[in-house]
Amino acid sequence: MEGFAGKVAVVTGAGSGIGQALAVELGRSGAKLAISDVDTEGLAVTEERLKAIGAPVKADRLDVTEREAFELYADAVKEHFGKVNQIYNNAGIAYQGDIEVSSFKDIERVMDVDFWGVVNGTKAFLPHLIASGDGHVVNVSSVFGLFAVPGQAAYNSAKFAVRGFTEALRQEMAINKHPVRVTCVHPGGIKTAIARNATAAEGIDVAEMAKAFDTKLARTSPEKAAQIILEAVRKDRARVLVGADAKILDVLIRITGSGGYQKLFSSVAKGLIPK
Ligand SMILES: NC(=O)c1ccc[n+]([C@@H]2O[C@H](COP(=O)([O-])OP(=O)(O)OC[C@H]3O[C@@H](n4cnc5c(N)ncnc54)[C@H](O)[C@@H]3O)[C@@H](O)[C@H]2O)c1
């Protein structure tokens, strides 16, 4: 893959899954990488893989929920590489639980990481991306940012919010003639650790839930997902659907409409998500 030679790319949640694959693929395409994660062990693996490719890399522990740290980090990345071209706001967590039995804390935690993490990253890096003259914000939502399913209200809320935030940002950059492109990413089921790292409301067997995700829902490799995302970035797509499942679901919800898909999904979800 080519096209990112000399670009400075920031990837959050780069210690695992899609973030790790994005960082490696960007490194192979000639980019310089600023990678971060709360999981420093996973991050070290990504760093080693980038060094083996010969890609310049700066690796830091960063919790995307820590706004001030994120702002200091953005300045440090600019200082280190001299410019910043792209940010991939990818870090995320999953949580399973009906609204009725989820605590405010459970819901807030998902919003903090999956929504506010994206806002923090975008706001911290935006001045640097504008200054670069060739910027790109890539925010990772989900197919769960396109439709809702039972048990995923917290995650759905965060991912719908990422979509709204990102779609508004793209228009603002265009109106204000800023040299920053914006892409919102909607992956379907990707074979990563997301379900194994997930938390759930009391009484839900997380291991069973992860098994169901790994065997029934996750169809696309993180490497393939990264290639699809980077192709969309090259082509300046507003939205990218990752995986055949994402494309089929997108069509399905358009055809069935809001009421139709909710009726359909609530019956299908019963069989897929173990209680
Ligand atoms: N795997 C899927 O099927 C799928 C589908 C749709 C969307 N997504 C989204 O893709 C993104 C990447 O997820 P993944 O599937 O690669 O999962 P993953 O669990 O393999 O990787 C997520 C990474 O984010 C890191 N992280 C979690 N909380 C963090 C925080 N507060 N600060 C910094 N890093 C943090 C984790 O340590 C982990 O390394 C997430 O935003 C997720 O919601 C995944």
PDBQT file of the ligand as one rigid body, heavy atoms in Angstrom, charges set to zero:
ROOT
HETATM    1  N1  LIG A 301     -14.399  -5.381  16.787  1.00  0.00    +0.000 N 
HETATM    2  C1  LIG A 301     -15.556  -5.011  16.272  1.00  0.00    +0.000 C 
HETATM    3  O1  LIG A 301     -16.353  -5.858  15.832  1.00  0.00    +0.000 OA
HETATM    4  C2  LIG A 301     -15.922  -3.565  16.182  1.00  0.00    +0.000 A 
HETATM    5  C3  LIG A 301     -17.094  -3.225  15.496  1.00  0.00    +0.000 A 
HETATM    6  C4  LIG A 301     -17.462  -1.885  15.404  1.00  0.00    +0.000 A 
HETATM    7  C5  LIG A 301     -16.666  -0.908  15.978  1.00  0.00    +0.000 A 
HETATM    8  N2  LIG A 301     -15.529  -1.260  16.642  1.00  0.00    +0.000 N 
HETATM    9  C6  LIG A 301     -14.737  -0.185  17.242  1.00  0.00    +0.000 C 
HETATM   10  O2  LIG A 301     -13.398  -0.291  16.808  1.00  0.00    +0.000 OA
HETATM   11  C7  LIG A 301     -12.545   0.332  17.765  1.00  0.00    +0.000 C 
HETATM   12  C8  LIG A 301     -11.377  -0.603  18.063  1.00  0.00    +0.000 C 
HETATM   13  O3  LIG A 301     -11.877  -1.749  18.734  1.00  0.00    +0.000 OA
HETATM   14  P1  LIG A 301     -11.266  -3.217  18.524  1.00  0.00    +0.000 P 
HETATM   15  O4  LIG A 301     -12.333  -4.046  17.978  1.00  0.00    +0.000 OA
HETATM   16  O5  LIG A 301      -9.960  -3.144  17.844  1.00  0.00    +0.000 OA
HETATM   17  O6  LIG A 301     -11.111  -3.641  20.067  1.00  0.00    +0.000 OA
HETATM   18  P2  LIG A 301      -9.843  -4.070  20.949  1.00  0.00    +0.000 P 
HETATM   19  O7  LIG A 301     -10.387  -4.320  22.307  1.00  0.00    +0.000 OA
HETATM   20  O8  LIG A 301      -9.104  -5.163  20.277  1.00  0.00    +0.000 OA
HETATM   21  O9  LIG A 301      -8.951  -2.754  20.929  1.00  0.00    +0.000 OA
HETATM   22  C9  LIG A 301      -9.349  -1.566  21.580  1.00  0.00    +0.000 C 
HETATM   23  C10 LIG A 301      -8.123  -0.908  22.199  1.00  0.00    +0.000 C 
HETATM   24  O10 LIG A 301      -8.557   0.300  22.836  1.00  0.00    +0.000 OA
HETATM   25  C11 LIG A 301      -7.848   0.406  24.069  1.00  0.00    +0.000 C 
HETATM   26  N3  LIG A 301      -8.563   1.254  25.040  1.00  0.00    +0.000 N 
HETATM   27  C12 LIG A 301      -9.682   0.968  25.762  1.00  0.00    +0.000 A 
HETATM   28  N4  LIG A 301      -9.991   1.973  26.574  1.00  0.00    +0.000 NA
HETATM   29  C13 LIG A 301      -9.055   2.949  26.366  1.00  0.00    +0.000 A 
HETATM   30  C14 LIG A 301      -8.831   4.245  26.901  1.00  0.00    +0.000 A 
HETATM   31  N5  LIG A 301      -9.637   4.743  27.856  1.00  0.00    +0.000 N 
HETATM   32  N6  LIG A 301      -7.780   4.956  26.444  1.00  0.00    +0.000 NA
HETATM   33  C15 LIG A 301      -6.962   4.449  25.505  1.00  0.00    +0.000 A 
HETATM   34  N7  LIG A 301      -7.088   3.227  24.970  1.00  0.00    +0.000 NA
HETATM   35  C16 LIG A 301      -8.144   2.494  25.397  1.00  0.00    +0.000 A 
HETATM   36  C17 LIG A 301      -7.746  -1.025  24.576  1.00  0.00    +0.000 C 
HETATM   37  O11 LIG A 301      -6.723  -1.168  25.542  1.00  0.00    +0.000 OA
HETATM   38  C18 LIG A 301      -7.467  -1.782  23.278  1.00  0.00    +0.000 C 
HETATM   39  O12 LIG A 301      -6.092  -1.910  23.034  1.00  0.00    +0.000 OA
HETATM   40  C19 LIG A 301     -13.433   0.639  18.964  1.00  0.00    +0.000 C 
HETATM   41  O13 LIG A 301     -13.800   2.000  18.931  1.00  0.00    +0.000 OA
HETATM   42  C20 LIG A 301     -14.645  -0.233  18.740  1.00  0.00    +0.000 C 
HETATM   43  O14 LIG A 301     -15.801   0.268  19.372  1.00  0.00    +0.000 OA
HETATM   44  C21 LIG A 301     -15.153  -2.561  16.751  1.00  0.00    +0.000 A 
ENDROOT
TORSDOF 0
